[in-house]
Amino acid sequence: MESSLSLTTIWNFCSEAMILTNESGEAFALNRAAMRLFSFTSGSMESVSIFELIPDPSFSKHFKPRQPTTGISLLLGTQELNISVVPFSVSSASYFLVIIKNITEQQNLKYQLQSAKETIRFCEMIFDEMSEGVCAIDTQGKIQFYNKKMGTLDLREPQAVKGKRIFEAWPNITEETSTLFTSLRLAKSLSQREVHFTNTGKAITTVARTIPLKVDGKNIGAVQISSDITEKKHLTEMIRQLQTQGETVPTNQNEDKRKKINNHTRFQFQDIVCSSREMRKTIEHSYRAARSSSNVLITGETGTGKELFAQSIHNESKRRDKPFIAQNCAALPENLLESLLFGTTAGSFTGAVDREGLFEQAQRGTLLLDEINSMSLNLQAKLLRALQEKKIQRLGSSRVIDVDVQIIATINEEPLKAIEEKRLREDLFYRLGVVHISIPPLRQRKEDILVLIDHFIQKHTKKLGVHVKGMDPDIQKFFLDYQWPGNVRQLEHAIEGCLNLIYDEEIITFEHLPPTFRDKMLELLAEPISPSPEGFSYVPQWEGTLAEQLEKIEVLLIEKALQEANGNITKAGGKLGISRQNLNYKLKKYQISF
């Protein structure tokens, strides 16, 4: 009795409709789910055939003794059913258990999900064709949408960043510096902001607008829309130059040599070649510095491009149409530098004449004082007074001259170290460092090296009349590993030195390196060498110079490659990773016959 009650309970509480029929299909038991499905009330069901309940002609063929059938899909009115027919026997009599699952809601959800996916993909395709970059995050900071244009601006593949937290994709971003997180946290839109950076050597200017996303008053994320206004900015700058300087518009906007601004400068921010986040951030800070007339202190090692930044700041500032005067403080003795800065009066010393100093020459413009830590502390005190009072006196004169000059000073060492070692006055440092820009050394931004190599190759191949396409991968790796104590300037000189030794090759190889770089690279080859062609290795016998040993190794590699390629120069060059022309050159150089 208890077992019967238990089975009855299970029978009636199953979510699937279940019907018991005899061999002819006459239904004699329905559970509650089946009663609901076919709209029977308790006591209202009379003898009924399963084939009347499910009148589909194809259904009857599934009633076969000893052969269960599952996964039968039928449509009953507007309802989609999934049916299983299970035959069984009791006392030699045949019966069937029909299990019916109403999957209408499930199918509707499936269709809705598929429709939603298609709608999302449709929207993604539309967004990918937009000229604006779009990036959206959820409340956890995960990137939920990132279109192709944003990837082009950021040098990222959309699939590589989707699903990641924004701090994983951009490790240098924090909640405080992220405009998306700020908009999300404050629940308000952020006004359009200009962002400046360099992408594969090209200066990019974007305007970004960030908006919080809400559903039913609840924050669900934030979206940033970035518009590339580089061309607009460039045209605006050209028009401004035309209006203020009377210059003519270049007929070819893609010509490599842009017109110089008529203020003794050569560089603007778009001349800064980089791809690293560190440099992009430095450029953005410099753009901000250009908006004010505060003094600027630029720190960075020798060769990092401090004057390039100084000129760019001037050319982006309101003083762009006024003079830009530069003076290296290490180049002159104290007395001469003082007279040069403040000017002289006739008779103030032997041979003195009335002459404007650099402060007067730079009036309403910018005065760059390079390597100010080389200036004597005595002269630094006089400079500090001029900056505080905005007044100067020529040497030998009592007349006070008002000056309106923005000072940009550079220093090639850590300021605090220079102060400690008495090369820089502390009070002058604080006066100059109202805006402090620090340029990172090249060794701390290795991702810039490859774009700089390409840039310098393009720059100097035109000047030297050679046709070089790139650099041997081993040399490229050496350049990436090298510490570059002379920074970008040293890298440019190295590339120019290589190109001066090019004959008709298209690739920079070991023999084109300047001697100091060759010696440094050869130090790395002191270990036994196992070249690329498998099955061949060579441990050199160290007789002769390193350069001679390297040539012997190169000859062996070439001979091995030619042997494996059956004398085919093109195939051998492919094995060695060099062009056919380069291999021909080496065959002649080493007098290799095959």
C-alpha positions as CSV (number, residue, x, y, z in Angstrom):
1,M,0.0,0.0,0.0
2,E,2.8,2.4,0.9
3,S,4.7,1.4,-2.2
4,S,1.5,2.1,-4.3
5,L,1.0,5.5,-2.8
6,S,4.7,6.3,-3.4
7,L,4.5,5.3,-7.0
8,T,1.3,7.3,-7.5
9,T,2.9,10.4,-5.9
10,I,5.9,10.1,-8.2
11,W,3.6,9.5,-11.2
12,N,1.5,12.6,-10.6
13,F,4.3,14.9,-9.6
14,C,6.5,14.3,-12.7
15,S,6.8,17.4,-14.8
16,E,6.5,15.5,-18.1
17,A,3.1,14.3,-19.3
18,M,2.8,10.5,-19.1
19,I,0.1,8.3,-20.6
20,L,-0.3,4.5,-20.4
21,T,-2.0,2.9,-23.4
22,N,-2.8,-0.6,-24.4
23,E,-1.6,-2.2,-27.6
24,S,-4.3,-0.5,-29.7
25,G,-3.5,2.9,-28.3
26,E,-6.4,3.3,-25.9
27,A,-5.3,5.5,-23.0
28,F,-6.3,4.2,-19.6
29,A,-4.1,6.3,-17.3
30,L,-2.9,9.9,-17.5
31,N,-0.8,11.8,-14.8
32,R,-1.6,15.3,-13.8
33,A,0.8,16.9,-16.3
34,A,-1.0,15.0,-19.1
35,M,-4.4,16.0,-17.8
36,R,-3.3,19.7,-17.9
37,L,-1.7,19.3,-21.4
38,F,-4.9,17.9,-22.9
39,S,-7.3,20.0,-20.7
40,F,-8.9,17.1,-18.9
41,T,-10.4,17.7,-15.5
42,S,-10.6,15.0,-12.8
43,G,-13.3,12.6,-13.7
44,S,-14.0,14.1,-17.1
45,M,-11.8,11.7,-19.0
46,E,-13.6,8.8,-20.7
47,S,-12.1,6.2,-23.0
48,V,-9.9,8.0,-25.4
49,S,-7.3,6.9,-28.0
50,I,-3.8,8.3,-27.9
51,F,-4.1,8.8,-31.6
52,E,-7.1,11.2,-31.0
53,L,-5.0,13.2,-28.5
54,I,-2.1,13.3,-30.9
55,P,-3.7,13.1,-34.4
56,D,-0.4,13.5,-36.3
57,P,-0.5,10.6,-39.0
58,S,3.2,9.9,-38.5
59,F,2.8,9.2,-34.7
60,S,1.2,5.8,-35.0
61,K,4.3,4.2,-36.7
62,H,6.2,4.6,-33.4
63,F,4.0,2.1,-31.6
64,K,6.1,-1.0,-32.1
65,P,6.4,-3.8,-29.5
66,R,9.9,-4.2,-28.0
67,Q,11.2,-1.2,-29.8
68,P,11.3,2.1,-27.8
69,T,11.4,5.3,-29.7
70,T,12.7,8.6,-28.3
71,G,13.1,12.2,-29.6
72,I,9.9,12.3,-31.6
73,S,9.2,16.0,-32.4
74,L,5.6,16.9,-33.2
75,L,3.5,20.1,-33.3
76,L,0.2,20.0,-31.5
77,G,-1.6,23.2,-32.3
78,T,0.9,25.9,-31.3
79,Q,2.8,23.7,-28.9
80,E,6.0,21.9,-29.7
81,L,6.2,18.4,-28.2
82,N,9.1,16.0,-27.6
83,I,7.7,12.5,-27.3
84,S,9.2,9.1,-26.2
85,V,7.2,5.8,-26.7
86,V,8.4,2.9,-24.4
87,P,6.8,-0.5,-24.9
88,F,6.5,-3.0,-22.0
89,S,4.7,-6.2,-21.3
90,V,2.6,-7.4,-18.3
91,S,1.4,-11.1,-18.2
92,S,2.0,-11.4,-22.0
93,A,-0.1,-8.3,-22.7
94,S,1.6,-5.4,-24.5
95,Y,1.4,-1.8,-23.2
96,F,3.0,1.5,-24.0
97,L,4.2,4.4,-21.8
98,V,4.0,7.7,-23.7
99,I,6.2,10.4,-22.2
100,I,5.5,13.9,-23.5
101,K,7.6,17.0,-22.9
102,N,6.2,20.3,-23.8
103,I,9.2,22.2,-25.2
104,T,7.3,25.2,-26.5
105,E,8.7,27.6,-23.9
106,Q,12.2,26.1,-24.3
107,Q,12.1,26.5,-28.0
108,N,10.8,30.0,-27.7
109,L,13.7,30.8,-25.4
110,K,16.1,29.2,-27.9
111,Y,14.7,31.2,-30.8
112,Q,14.8,34.4,-28.6
113,L,18.4,33.6,-27.7
114,Q,19.4,33.0,-31.3
115,S,17.6,36.2,-32.3
116,A,19.4,38.1,-29.6
117,K,22.7,36.7,-30.7
118,E,22.0,37.7,-34.3
119,T,20.9,41.2,-33.2
120,I,24.1,41.6,-31.1
121,R,26.2,40.4,-34.1
122,F,24.3,42.7,-36.4
123,C,25.0,45.6,-34.0
124,E,28.7,44.6,-33.8
125,M,29.0,44.6,-37.6
126,I,27.5,48.1,-37.7
127,F,29.8,49.3,-34.9
128,D,32.8,47.8,-36.6
129,E,32.1,50.0,-39.6
130,M,31.9,53.2,-37.6
131,S,34.7,55.7,-37.8
132,E,34.6,56.2,-34.0
133,G,36.3,53.8,-31.6
134,V,33.9,52.3,-29.0
135,C,34.8,50.5,-25.8
136,A,32.3,49.4,-23.2
137,I,32.8,47.8,-19.7
138,D,30.5,46.3,-17.2
139,T,30.4,47.2,-13.5
140,Q,33.4,44.8,-12.8
141,G,35.5,46.6,-15.3
142,K,35.3,43.7,-17.9
143,I,35.5,44.8,-21.5
144,Q,32.2,43.7,-23.1
145,F,32.5,45.6,-26.4
146,Y,35.5,46.8,-28.3
147,N,35.1,47.7,-32.0
148,K,37.7,47.5,-34.8
149,K,38.3,51.3,-34.9
150,M,39.2,51.3,-31.2
151,G,41.6,48.5,-31.9
152,T,43.2,50.4,-34.7
153,L,43.7,53.4,-32.4
154,D,45.1,51.3,-29.5
155,L,47.0,48.8,-31.6
156,R,45.0,46.0,-30.1
157,E,43.0,43.1,-31.6
158,P,39.4,43.3,-30.3
159,Q,39.2,39.6,-29.6
160,A,42.4,39.9,-27.5
161,V,40.9,42.4,-25.0
162,K,37.2,41.4,-24.9
163,G,36.3,39.7,-21.7
164,K,39.4,41.0,-19.9
165,R,39.3,43.5,-17.1
166,I,40.5,46.9,-18.3
167,F,43.4,46.7,-15.9
168,E,44.6,43.4,-17.4
169,A,44.5,44.8,-21.0
170,W,46.2,48.1,-19.9
171,P,48.3,47.3,-16.7
172,N,49.3,51.0,-16.3
173,I,45.7,52.2,-15.9
174,T,44.2,52.6,-12.4
175,E,40.7,53.3,-11.2
176,E,41.7,56.9,-10.7
177,T,43.2,57.4,-14.2
178,S,40.6,55.4,-16.1
179,T,37.9,57.6,-17.6
180,L,35.6,54.6,-18.0
181,F,35.8,53.8,-14.3
182,T,35.5,57.5,-13.3
183,S,32.3,57.8,-15.3
184,L,31.0,54.5,-13.8
185,R,31.9,55.6,-10.3
186,L,30.4,59.1,-10.5
187,A,27.5,57.9,-12.6
188,K,27.9,60.9,-14.9
189,S,29.2,61.7,-18.4
190,L,32.7,63.1,-18.9
191,S,33.0,66.0,-21.3
192,Q,35.0,65.5,-24.5
193,R,38.7,65.2,-23.8
194,E,41.6,65.4,-26.3
195,V,44.0,62.5,-26.1
196,H,47.3,62.6,-27.9
197,F,49.5,59.6,-28.6
198,T,51.7,58.0,-31.3
199,N,50.7,54.9,-33.2
200,T,53.4,53.1,-35.3
201,G,55.3,56.4,-35.7
202,K,52.2,58.5,-36.6
203,A,50.9,61.1,-34.2
204,I,47.2,60.6,-33.4
205,T,44.8,63.0,-31.7
206,T,41.4,61.7,-30.5
207,V,38.4,63.3,-28.7
208,A,36.9,60.9,-26.2
209,R,33.5,61.1,-24.6
210,T,32.6,58.7,-21.7
211,I,29.0,57.9,-20.7
212,P,27.6,55.7,-17.9
213,L,25.1,53.0,-18.9
214,K,21.9,52.5,-16.9
215,V,19.0,50.2,-17.1
216,D,16.0,50.9,-14.9
217,G,18.1,53.5,-13.0
218,K,20.8,51.0,-12.2
219,N,24.4,51.3,-13.4
220,I,25.4,48.4,-15.7
221,G,28.6,49.8,-17.1
222,A,30.1,52.6,-19.1
223,V,31.0,53.3,-22.7
224,Q,33.8,55.5,-24.2
225,I,33.5,56.8,-27.8
226,S,36.7,58.1,-29.3
227,S,36.8,60.1,-32.5
228,D,40.1,60.4,-34.5
229,I,40.5,64.1,-35.3
230,T,44.1,63.9,-36.5
231,E,43.3,65.2,-40.0
232,K,41.0,67.9,-38.7
233,K,43.7,69.0,-36.2
234,H,46.3,69.0,-39.0
235,L,44.1,71.1,-41.3
236,T,43.2,73.5,-38.5
237,E,47.0,73.9,-37.8
238,M,47.7,74.6,-41.5
239,I,44.9,77.2,-41.6
240,R,46.2,78.8,-38.5
241,Q,49.7,78.9,-39.9
242,L,48.4,80.5,-43.1
243,Q,46.5,83.1,-41.2
244,T,49.4,84.0,-38.9
245,Q,52.5,83.5,-41.1
246,G,51.3,83.8,-44.6
247,E,52.6,80.4,-45.6
248,T,51.1,78.5,-48.6
249,V,49.4,75.2,-48.3
250,P,51.6,72.3,-49.6
251,T,50.0,70.8,-52.7
252,N,50.8,67.3,-51.6
253,Q,49.8,66.7,-48.0
254,N,51.7,63.4,-47.9
255,E,55.0,64.9,-48.8
256,D,57.6,63.7,-46.4
257,K,59.1,67.1,-45.5
258,R,56.6,69.3,-43.8
259,K,56.9,73.1,-43.8
260,K,58.9,74.5,-40.9
261,I,57.2,77.0,-38.6
262,N,58.9,80.3,-38.9
263,N,60.2,80.6,-35.3
264,H,63.6,78.8,-35.4
265,T,62.1,75.4,-34.7
266,R,61.9,72.1,-36.6
267,F,59.8,69.8,-34.5
268,Q,56.2,69.3,-33.5
269,F,54.5,66.6,-31.5
270,Q,53.7,64.6,-34.7
271,D,57.5,64.2,-35.2
272,I,57.8,62.1,-32.1
273,V,58.1,58.5,-33.2
274,C,56.9,55.9,-30.5
275,S,54.4,53.2,-29.7
276,S,55.0,52.6,-26.0
277,R,52.5,53.7,-23.4
278,E,55.2,55.5,-21.4
279,M,56.0,57.8,-24.3
280,R,52.4,58.3,-25.2
281,K,51.7,59.4,-21.6
282,T,54.7,61.7,-21.7
283,I,53.4,63.3,-24.9
284,E,50.0,63.8,-23.4
285,H,51.5,65.5,-20.4
286,S,53.5,67.7,-22.7
287,Y,50.4,68.7,-24.6
288,R,48.9,69.8,-21.3
289,A,52.0,71.7,-20.5
290,A,51.7,73.6,-23.7
291,R,48.3,75.0,-22.6
292,S,49.9,77.2,-20.0
293,S,52.8,79.7,-19.8
294,S,54.3,78.1,-16.7
295,N,58.0,77.3,-16.7
296,V,58.7,73.7,-17.8
297,L,61.6,71.4,-16.6
298,I,62.3,68.5,-18.9
299,T,64.5,65.7,-17.5
300,G,66.0,62.8,-19.4
301,E,69.2,61.1,-20.2
302,T,71.4,62.4,-23.1
303,G,69.8,61.5,-26.5
304,T,66.2,61.0,-25.3
305,G,64.9,64.0,-27.3
306,K,64.5,66.8,-24.7
307,E,64.8,69.6,-27.3
308,L,62.3,67.8,-29.5
309,F,59.8,67.9,-26.7
310,A,60.8,71.6,-25.9
311,Q,60.1,72.7,-29.5
312,S,56.9,70.7,-29.7
313,I,55.6,72.3,-26.5
314,H,56.4,75.7,-27.9
315,N,54.7,75.0,-31.2
316,E,51.6,73.8,-29.5
317,S,51.4,76.8,-27.1
318,K,49.9,80.3,-27.6
319,R,53.5,81.5,-28.1
320,R,54.0,79.4,-31.2
321,D,54.1,82.6,-33.4
322,K,56.8,84.1,-31.3
323,P,60.6,83.3,-31.1
324,F,62.0,80.1,-29.8
325,I,65.5,80.7,-28.6
326,A,67.7,77.7,-27.5
327,Q,71.0,77.9,-25.6
328,N,73.2,75.0,-24.4
329,C,74.5,76.1,-20.9
330,A,77.4,73.6,-21.1
331,A,78.9,75.2,-24.2
332,L,80.1,78.5,-22.7
333,P,82.0,79.8,-19.7
334,E,80.1,81.6,-17.0
335,N,80.9,85.3,-18.0
336,L,80.1,84.7,-21.7
337,L,76.9,82.9,-20.9
338,E,75.8,85.7,-18.5
339,S,76.3,88.3,-21.2
340,L,74.6,86.2,-23.7
341,L,71.5,85.7,-21.5
342,F,71.1,89.3,-20.3
343,G,72.7,91.3,-23.0
344,T,75.5,93.9,-22.8
345,T,75.9,97.7,-22.8
346,A,78.7,99.5,-24.6
347,G,81.7,100.2,-22.3
348,S,80.6,97.7,-19.6
349,F,83.8,95.8,-20.4
350,T,86.5,95.9,-23.1
351,G,85.0,95.4,-26.5
352,A,81.4,95.4,-25.2
353,V,78.7,96.8,-27.5
354,D,75.0,97.4,-27.0
355,R,73.4,94.0,-27.7
356,E,70.2,92.3,-26.8
357,G,70.4,89.2,-24.6
358,L,68.5,86.0,-25.2
359,F,65.8,87.1,-22.8
360,E,65.1,90.1,-25.0
361,Q,65.4,88.1,-28.2
362,A,62.8,85.6,-26.9
363,Q,60.4,88.3,-25.8
364,R,56.8,86.9,-25.6
365,G,58.2,83.6,-26.8
366,T,60.2,80.7,-25.3
367,L,63.8,80.4,-24.1
368,L,65.2,76.9,-23.9
369,L,68.1,76.5,-21.5
370,D,69.6,73.1,-22.2
371,E,71.7,71.3,-19.6
372,I,71.0,74.0,-16.9
373,N,72.8,71.8,-14.4
374,S,76.0,72.9,-16.2
375,M,75.4,76.5,-15.3
376,S,77.4,77.9,-12.4
377,L,75.4,78.3,-9.1
378,N,76.2,82.0,-9.1
379,L,74.6,82.4,-12.5
380,Q,71.7,80.2,-11.5
381,A,71.0,82.7,-8.7
382,K,70.8,85.6,-11.2
383,L,68.6,83.5,-13.4
384,L,66.3,82.7,-10.5
385,R,65.9,86.5,-9.7
386,A,65.0,87.2,-13.4
387,L,62.4,84.5,-13.3
388,Q,60.9,85.8,-10.0
389,E,60.9,89.5,-11.0
390,K,60.3,89.0,-14.7
391,K,62.8,91.8,-15.1
392,I,66.4,91.8,-16.3
393,Q,69.3,94.3,-16.6
394,R,71.9,94.2,-19.3
395,L,75.5,94.0,-18.1
396,G,76.8,97.5,-17.3
397,S,73.3,99.1,-17.4
398,S,71.0,100.3,-14.6
399,R,67.9,100.2,-16.9
400,V,65.4,97.6,-15.9
401,I,63.7,95.7,-18.8
402,D,60.4,93.9,-18.4
403,V,60.5,90.4,-20.0
404,D,57.7,88.0,-20.8
405,V,59.4,84.7,-21.6
406,Q,58.4,81.1,-20.9
407,I,61.5,79.2,-19.7
408,I,61.9,75.5,-20.7
409,A,64.9,74.1,-19.0
410,T,66.4,70.6,-19.5
411,I,68.6,68.5,-17.3
412,N,70.3,65.2,-18.2
413,E,70.4,63.7,-14.7
414,E,68.1,63.2,-11.7
415,P,67.4,66.7,-10.3
416,L,67.7,65.6,-6.7
417,K,71.1,64.1,-7.4
418,A,72.2,67.4,-9.0
419,I,70.9,69.4,-6.0
420,E,72.7,67.1,-3.6
421,E,76.0,67.4,-5.5
422,K,75.7,71.2,-5.8
423,R,75.1,71.3,-9.6
424,L,71.6,72.7,-9.3
425,R,70.1,75.2,-6.8
426,E,67.1,73.8,-5.0
427,D,65.1,77.0,-5.2
428,L,65.7,77.2,-8.9
429,F,64.6,73.6,-9.3
430,Y,61.2,74.4,-7.7
431,R,60.8,77.6,-9.7
432,L,61.5,75.8,-13.0
433,G,59.7,72.6,-12.1
434,V,56.2,74.0,-12.0
435,V,55.6,71.6,-14.9
436,H,58.0,68.6,-14.7
437,I,58.2,66.3,-17.7
438,S,60.4,63.2,-17.5
439,I,61.4,61.4,-20.7
440,P,62.1,57.7,-20.1
441,P,65.3,56.2,-21.5
442,L,65.1,53.9,-24.5
443,R,66.0,50.8,-22.5
444,Q,62.8,51.3,-20.5
445,R,60.6,51.4,-23.5
446,K,61.9,48.5,-25.7
447,E,58.6,48.5,-27.8
448,D,59.7,51.8,-29.3
449,I,62.9,50.4,-30.8
450,L,61.3,48.6,-33.7
451,V,59.3,51.6,-34.9
452,L,62.3,53.8,-34.5
453,I,64.4,51.4,-36.6
454,D,61.8,51.5,-39.4
455,H,61.6,55.3,-39.1
456,F,65.3,55.9,-39.3
457,I,65.7,53.4,-42.1
458,Q,63.1,55.3,-44.1
459,K,64.6,58.7,-43.2
460,H,68.2,57.9,-44.2
461,T,67.6,55.6,-47.2
462,K,66.2,58.6,-49.1
463,K,69.0,60.8,-48.1
464,L,71.7,58.2,-49.0
465,G,70.0,56.8,-52.1
466,V,69.9,53.2,-51.0
467,H,67.0,50.8,-51.0
468,V,66.9,49.0,-47.7
469,K,63.8,47.2,-46.6
470,G,64.7,46.1,-43.1
471,M,67.2,44.4,-40.7
472,D,68.4,40.9,-40.2
473,P,66.4,39.3,-37.4
474,D,69.6,38.5,-35.3
475,I,70.7,42.2,-35.6
476,Q,67.2,43.3,-34.7
477,K,67.2,41.1,-31.6
478,F,70.6,42.4,-30.6
479,F,69.3,46.0,-31.0
480,L,66.3,45.0,-28.7
481,D,68.6,43.6,-26.1
482,Y,71.2,46.4,-26.2
483,Q,70.9,49.0,-23.4
484,W,71.4,52.1,-25.6
485,P,73.2,54.4,-23.2
486,G,73.0,57.1,-25.8
487,N,69.3,56.5,-26.3
488,V,67.4,57.5,-29.5
489,R,70.3,59.6,-30.8
490,Q,72.7,56.7,-30.5
491,L,70.1,54.4,-32.3
492,E,69.8,56.9,-35.1
493,H,73.5,57.2,-35.5
494,A,73.8,53.4,-35.5
495,I,71.2,53.0,-38.3
496,E,72.8,55.8,-40.4
497,G,76.2,54.2,-39.9
498,C,74.8,50.9,-41.2
499,L,73.2,52.5,-44.2
500,N,76.4,54.2,-45.2
501,L,78.0,50.7,-45.6
502,I,75.2,49.3,-47.7
503,Y,76.2,48.4,-51.3
504,D,73.2,46.9,-53.1
505,E,71.8,44.8,-50.2
506,E,68.2,45.2,-49.0
507,I,68.8,44.0,-45.4
508,I,71.1,45.4,-42.7
509,T,73.4,42.5,-41.6
510,F,76.4,42.1,-39.2
511,E,79.0,43.5,-41.6
512,H,77.1,46.8,-41.9
513,L,77.3,47.4,-38.1
514,P,79.6,50.2,-36.8
515,P,82.8,48.6,-35.2
516,T,81.7,49.3,-31.6
517,F,78.4,47.4,-32.2
518,R,80.2,44.6,-34.0
519,D,82.5,44.1,-31.1
520,K,79.6,44.1,-28.6
521,M,77.7,41.6,-30.7
522,L,80.7,39.4,-31.1
523,E,81.1,39.2,-27.3
524,L,77.7,37.4,-27.3
525,L,79.0,34.9,-29.8
526,A,81.8,33.7,-27.6
527,E,79.7,30.6,-26.7
528,P,79.7,27.6,-29.0
529,I,77.3,28.2,-31.9
530,S,74.6,25.8,-33.2
531,P,73.2,27.5,-36.3
532,S,69.7,27.1,-37.6
533,P,70.1,24.3,-40.3
534,E,69.4,21.2,-38.2
535,G,72.0,18.6,-38.0
536,F,74.8,21.1,-38.4
537,S,76.8,22.7,-35.6
538,Y,80.1,24.4,-35.4
539,V,82.3,25.0,-32.5
540,P,84.9,27.5,-33.8
541,Q,88.6,27.0,-33.2
542,W,89.5,30.4,-31.9
543,E,92.3,31.4,-34.2
544,G,92.4,34.9,-35.5
545,T,90.1,37.8,-34.7
546,L,86.5,37.4,-33.7
547,A,85.5,39.0,-37.0
548,E,87.6,36.5,-39.0
549,Q,86.0,33.6,-37.0
550,L,82.5,35.0,-37.7
551,E,83.2,35.1,-41.4
552,K,84.4,31.4,-41.3
553,I,81.1,30.5,-39.6
554,E,79.1,32.4,-42.2
555,V,80.9,30.6,-45.1
556,L,80.1,27.2,-43.5
557,L,76.5,28.1,-43.1
558,I,76.2,29.3,-46.7
559,E,77.9,26.2,-48.1
560,K,75.6,24.0,-45.9
561,A,72.5,25.8,-47.1
562,L,73.6,25.6,-50.8
563,Q,74.2,21.9,-50.4
564,E,70.7,21.3,-48.9
565,A,69.2,23.4,-51.7
566,N,71.0,21.6,-54.4
567,G,72.7,24.8,-55.5
568,N,69.4,26.7,-55.8
569,I,70.3,30.3,-54.7
570,T,66.8,31.3,-54.0
571,K,66.1,28.3,-51.8
572,A,69.4,28.7,-50.0
573,G,68.7,32.3,-49.3
574,G,65.3,31.4,-47.9
575,K,66.9,28.9,-45.5
576,L,69.4,31.5,-44.4
577,G,66.7,34.2,-44.1
578,I,68.4,36.5,-46.6
579,S,67.4,37.7,-50.1
580,R,68.8,36.2,-53.3
581,Q,70.7,39.5,-54.0
582,N,72.2,39.4,-50.6
583,L,73.3,35.8,-51.0
584,N,74.9,36.6,-54.4
585,Y,76.8,39.4,-52.8
586,K,78.2,37.1,-50.1
587,L,79.1,34.4,-52.7
588,K,81.2,37.0,-54.5
589,K,82.6,38.4,-51.3
590,Y,83.8,35.0,-50.0
591,Q,84.5,33.6,-53.4
592,I,82.3,30.6,-52.8
593,S,81.8,28.3,-55.8
594,F,79.2,25.5,-56.1
